[in-house]
């Protein structure tokens, strides 16, 4: 007895009228933009972390010098 296959999601119906190469190209561009955005967020997160480490280290050093 074959296993029943569920129908594809309904949101894919709107993409069915477009050529497959066009859908693949658009998905590639969207994923590239998401990866680029994540890379930017990680970069700025690292900058923030470096700044916090420098400020914390400088503050701790100054506190230790005067105590």
RAUR-V795714 format. One record per residue. N is the residue number from 1. RES is the residue in three letters. PHI is phi in degrees with one decimal (none if undefined). Layout:
n: (N/N)
res: (RES/RES)
phi: (PHI/PHI)
This chain:
n: (1/2/3/4/5/6/7/8/9/10/11/12/13/14/15/16/17/18/19/20/21/22/23/24/25/26/27/28/29/30/31/32/33/34/35/36/37/38/39/40/41/42/43/44/45/46/47/48/49/50/51/52/53/54/55/56/57/58/59/60/61/62/63/64/65/66/67)
res: (UNK/UNK/UNK/UNK/UNK/UNK/UNK/UNK/UNK/UNK/UNK/UNK/UNK/UNK/UNK/UNK/UNK/UNK/UNK/UNK/UNK/UNK/UNK/UNK/UNK/UNK/UNK/UNK/UNK/UNK/UNK/UNK/UNK/UNK/UNK/UNK/UNK/UNK/UNK/UNK/UNK/UNK/UNK/UNK/UNK/UNK/UNK/UNK/UNK/UNK/UNK/UNK/UNK/UNK/UNK/UNK/UNK/UNK/UNK/UNK/UNK/UNK/UNK/UNK/UNK/UNK/UNK)
phi: (none/-71.7/-79.8/-67.5/-99.0/-68.9/-67.6/-64.9/-59.2/-68.6/-70.4/-78.6/-61.8/-69.6/-89.4/-65.6/-81.1/-90.2/-64.7/-61.0/-66.7/-70.1/-63.3/-63.6/-66.1/-67.2/-63.6/-62.2/-65.5/-66.0/-65.3/-63.6/-66.8/-66.2/-63.2/-62.6/-64.7/-62.8/-64.1/-63.4/-64.5/-65.2/-62.5/-69.3/-64.7/-66.9/-60.5/-64.3/-63.9/-62.7/-63.4/-65.0/-64.9/-65.1/-65.7/-64.9/-66.0/-65.6/-62.9/-65.3/-62.6/-63.2/-64.0/-69.2/-66.9/-92.1/-118.1)
